[in-house]
Amino acid sequence: MKLKLYAAVAALFLAPSITFAQDVNKLVDKADVERIIKTLSADDMQGRGTFTPGIDKAATFIEGEFKAAGLQPLKGSKGFRQSFSKTRVTPTDLKVTFDGTALPAESIAASTGTSFNWKGDTSIAVVNITDEKNFRSQYSGVMRSGKKSLVVMNPSMAAIFKRIRDRAIKGGIVNNPAEQAPVVYVLSATAPKTFEVSCGVKSEELPLFNVVGMIPGKSKAAEYVVFSGHYDHLGIIKPMEGDSIANGADDDASGTTAVIALAKYYKKLKNNERTLIFVAFTAEEIGGYGSQYFSKQLDADKVVAMFNIEMIGKDSKFGPNTAFITGFERSNFGSILQKNVEGTEFKFHPDPYPEQDLFYRSDNATLARLGVPAHSISTDQIDTDKLYHSVNDEFESLDVNNIVATIKAIALGSRSIVSGKDTPTRVAKLER
């Protein structure tokens, strides 16, 4: 008799978990997940490079998914695109003279926000980097100094110089061009006794757009839970075996797919007490500009939690049915997720790669610095991932079952936060 009573009580307590598990298995569809990620990582998206037709096409696709799911634009927005712009500055007509001799174009490069002429300018800091061993520390010192600098690099560092020059030729995004101190790089065996440098710039105002949708909350509509991933990638890169499209299937079409799937899941459930915001960020790969802009459009104090989903396409180092959470120790966000998936096969773990500083390397970082328990969820074995940022990060390299399992776990793990039952502790503001 007692055994039957215990069994009945146990069943009563387990019933909500069983119901949620049944809901998630029914409402997260593997075929739909596969369709979305295949579309986002297809060759015709051209690697979703920022400022390319491919990323515009990807944004249009995501907009269509949000609309079909029944999401609403953010209040005050006419559509799902959250548009803004950034200035790209490209150096032009760079000329460098050492001790009266003009240097060849292939041995000089510049990073600047404005045109300049250093003839007779005695305020320039000259940094002579003689070997690769000291490069990182000296280079970081130049970047932190904010001073006009001439960096002379020994020819033994030709490969590093080439990477710097290739980036410089493409130009860079500048928040305030007037505040960026010019830095000139020269490949030379010796530093000059005298030098002259002149450089022009080409400035372009270029469009960017996050894709954002929402499901209004019920009893706690003024409190927000954010689900995010970045939909941009590298675009067209250096060819490898005839392939030049960096498809970004895992990075981060997998995370964007999860955001879309979770939006559909919660829209069907119709039981969110807090307002849910689903956002696909742009420009993560070139500086996190999408998440930075997004973070300024809402009150961070009203954001209860952020689930940033970054690369979930393969098993984690902990094996199948596992994922890790960056910054696990900074709030009880991870503990809440662990509690909510108890009784399932899935487990959430702390970040096993603390040396990689992943907590501040993805789109969660901006809101985290504002005190939001904003964490990234990933399964990537980043210390051994040979497909990362390569043309081989394609759909065929993914394990769709792993993606689906992780999406279901996030759905289950987030449910008490979405319902208003649990509120994660805040992350310390302005930690760094």
SVG drawing of the C-alpha trace seen along z (x, -y; Angstrom):
<svg xmlns="http://www.w3.org/2000/svg" viewBox="-2 -70 72 72">
<polyline fill="none" stroke="black" stroke-width="0.4" points="0.0,0.0 2.8,-2.4 4.7,-1.6 1.7,-2.5 1.3,-5.8 5.0,-6.7 4.7,-5.9 1.6,-8.1 3.4,-11.0 6.5,-10.6 4.4,-10.5 2.7,-13.7 6.0,-15.6 7.5,-14.2 4.4,-15.0 5.4,-18.6 8.8,-17.5 7.4,-14.7 4.9,-17.1 7.6,-19.6 9.7,-16.8 6.8,-15.6 6.1,-19.2 9.7,-19.8 10.0,-16.5 6.7,-17.3 7.4,-21.0 11.1,-21.0 11.2,-19.3 14.4,-17.8 13.5,-18.2 12.7,-21.9 16.0,-22.4 17.9,-20.7 16.1,-22.8 17.0,-26.1 20.6,-25.3 21.0,-24.0 19.6,-27.2 21.7,-29.5 24.9,-27.6 24.3,-27.1 26.8,-28.4 24.3,-30.9 24.5,-32.8 28.2,-33.4 29.4,-32.9 27.1,-35.6 30.0,-38.1 29.2,-41.5 28.3,-44.2 27.7,-41.6 24.6,-40.5 24.8,-37.2 24.2,-38.6 21.2,-40.6 19.8,-37.3 20.3,-35.6 18.5,-38.4 15.6,-38.2 15.3,-34.5 15.4,-34.9 12.8,-37.7 10.6,-35.2 11.0,-32.6 10.1,-35.1 7.1,-36.2 5.9,-32.7 6.4,-31.8 4.0,-34.6 6.6,-36.8 6.1,-40.6 8.7,-43.3 10.0,-45.1 7.8,-47.9 8.3,-51.0 9.8,-49.0 7.9,-48.6 9.7,-45.3 12.1,-42.7 15.3,-44.5 17.0,-46.6 19.0,-48.8 22.0,-51.0 25.2,-52.0 29.0,-52.1 31.8,-54.0 34.4,-51.9 37.7,-53.8 40.2,-52.6 43.7,-54.1 44.7,-55.4 47.8,-56.8 50.1,-55.7 53.7,-56.9 56.6,-56.2 60.2,-57.5 63.1,-56.2 66.2,-58.4 65.2,-60.0 64.4,-56.7 60.8,-55.9 59.7,-52.4 57.9,-49.9 54.1,-49.6 54.3,-45.9 56.4,-46.8 54.1,-49.4 50.6,-49.5 48.5,-51.8 45.6,-51.8 43.9,-55.2 40.6,-57.0 41.7,-60.2 44.2,-61.4 47.6,-62.6 51.1,-63.9 54.0,-63.2 56.5,-65.5 58.4,-67.2 56.1,-65.7 58.3,-64.9 55.5,-63.4 55.5,-60.0 56.3,-57.0 58.8,-54.7 58.5,-51.0 61.1,-48.6 60.0,-44.9 62.9,-42.8 61.5,-39.3 58.3,-37.3 58.8,-36.5 58.2,-40.1 55.6,-40.9 52.4,-40.3 53.4,-42.3 54.8,-45.2 51.9,-45.2 49.4,-45.3 51.3,-48.1 51.0,-50.2 47.2,-49.5 46.7,-50.5 48.8,-53.6 46.5,-55.6 49.6,-57.4 50.5,-58.0 53.0,-55.2 55.5,-54.0 56.0,-50.2 59.1,-48.8 58.9,-45.1 61.9,-42.9 61.7,-41.0 61.7,-37.7 58.1,-38.6 57.0,-38.9 54.1,-36.5 52.7,-38.5 53.2,-41.7 51.3,-40.3 48.3,-39.6 48.4,-43.1 48.7,-44.6 45.9,-42.5 43.6,-43.7 44.7,-47.3 44.0,-47.2 40.4,-46.1 39.9,-49.0 38.2,-48.8 35.1,-49.9 35.7,-53.0 33.3,-54.3 34.9,-57.7 37.4,-58.3 38.9,-61.4 39.8,-59.5 41.7,-56.7 45.4,-57.5 47.3,-56.5 49.6,-53.5 52.0,-52.8 53.6,-49.4 56.9,-49.0 58.8,-45.8 62.4,-46.8 65.6,-45.4 66.5,-48.7 64.7,-51.7 65.3,-55.0 67.1,-58.1 64.5,-60.3 61.2,-59.5 58.2,-61.0 54.7,-59.5 51.6,-60.7 48.2,-58.9 44.7,-59.7 41.5,-57.9 38.3,-56.8 35.3,-56.8 32.0,-54.9 28.8,-54.8 27.7,-51.2 24.4,-49.6 24.1,-46.9 21.0,-45.1 20.2,-42.7 17.0,-40.7 14.8,-40.9 11.4,-39.5 9.5,-39.2 6.7,-37.4 5.1,-39.7 4.9,-38.4 1.9,-38.1 2.2,-38.9 5.8,-40.1 5.9,-41.7 8.3,-44.4 11.0,-41.8 12.9,-40.4 14.6,-37.1 16.8,-37.2 17.7,-34.3 20.5,-35.2 23.0,-34.0 25.0,-35.7 24.1,-35.1 27.2,-36.7 30.3,-34.8 33.5,-35.4 32.1,-35.5 34.6,-34.7 38.1,-33.9 41.4,-32.5 40.6,-29.5 41.3,-26.0 41.2,-23.1 39.1,-25.3 36.5,-26.4 36.5,-30.0 33.1,-30.2 33.4,-30.1 29.9,-28.8 29.8,-29.1 27.5,-26.2 28.6,-25.7 29.8,-29.3 27.1,-30.4 24.3,-29.1 23.8,-26.4 23.1,-29.1 20.9,-31.1 18.9,-28.0 18.5,-27.4 17.1,-30.9 14.6,-30.4 13.6,-26.9 13.2,-28.3 11.1,-31.2 8.7,-28.7 8.7,-26.5 7.7,-29.3 5.2,-30.8 3.4,-27.5 3.5,-27.0 1.9,-30.5 2.8,-30.4 5.7,-32.9 5.1,-35.3 8.2,-37.3 8.7,-39.0 10.9,-36.9 13.2,-38.6 14.8,-36.6 17.7,-38.2 20.1,-37.2 23.1,-39.5 25.1,-40.9 28.9,-41.8 30.0,-39.6 33.0,-38.4 34.3,-42.0 33.9,-43.4 30.5,-42.5 28.8,-45.6 25.4,-44.1 25.1,-43.1 26.7,-46.5 23.9,-48.3 21.2,-46.0 22.3,-46.5 21.8,-50.2 18.2,-49.9 16.8,-48.4 17.1,-48.9 19.7,-46.3 18.2,-46.4 15.0,-44.9 16.9,-42.0 16.6,-39.0 18.7,-36.6 20.4,-36.2 20.9,-32.8 23.5,-33.4 23.9,-30.3 27.3,-29.9 28.4,-26.8 26.4,-23.7 27.0,-21.6 29.1,-18.8 29.5,-16.9 31.2,-18.8 34.3,-17.4 31.9,-16.0 30.3,-13.7 26.8,-13.5 23.9,-15.3 26.1,-17.9 26.9,-21.6 28.9,-24.1 28.1,-27.6 30.6,-30.4 31.0,-32.5 29.3,-29.7 30.7,-31.0 29.5,-34.6 25.8,-33.9 23.5,-31.1 22.2,-31.0 23.9,-27.7 22.7,-26.1 19.1,-26.9 19.6,-25.3 21.1,-22.2 18.2,-21.9 15.7,-22.2 17.1,-19.4 17.4,-16.9 15.8,-13.6 16.8,-14.0 19.9,-12.6 21.3,-16.2 23.8,-18.0 25.1,-21.5 28.7,-22.0 30.9,-25.0 33.2,-26.3 36.2,-23.9 38.3,-26.4 38.8,-29.3 42.1,-30.2 40.2,-31.1 38.2,-33.9 35.1,-32.9 32.8,-34.8 34.0,-38.0 34.4,-36.7 30.8,-36.5 27.7,-38.6 26.8,-38.1 29.7,-40.3 28.1,-43.7 25.0,-42.9 27.2,-41.0 29.3,-44.1 26.0,-45.9 25.2,-43.4 22.9,-41.0 23.3,-37.3 24.2,-36.9 25.9,-33.7 26.9,-31.8 26.0,-28.1 28.2,-26.0 29.4,-22.5 32.5,-23.5 35.8,-21.8 37.5,-25.0 41.0,-23.9 40.9,-21.1 38.4,-22.4 40.2,-22.4 37.1,-23.6 36.7,-26.8 36.9,-29.8 37.6,-27.7 35.9,-26.8 35.2,-23.3 32.7,-24.5 29.9,-23.2 26.6,-21.5 28.1,-18.1 30.4,-18.5 27.6,-18.9 25.7,-16.4 22.1,-17.5 21.1,-15.2 23.5,-17.2 22.0,-20.5 18.4,-19.2 19.4,-17.8 20.9,-21.1 18.0,-23.1 15.6,-20.9 17.9,-21.2 17.9,-25.0 14.1,-24.9 13.8,-22.8 16.6,-24.6 15.1,-28.1 11.5,-27.3 11.5,-28.4 13.2,-31.7 10.7,-32.2 7.8,-31.5 9.1,-34.0 9.7,-31.4 13.5,-31.8 15.5,-35.0 19.3,-34.5 21.6,-36.5 23.2,-39.5 26.7,-39.5 29.0,-42.1 28.9,-45.3 32.0,-46.6 34.2,-43.7 36.7,-44.6"/>
</svg>
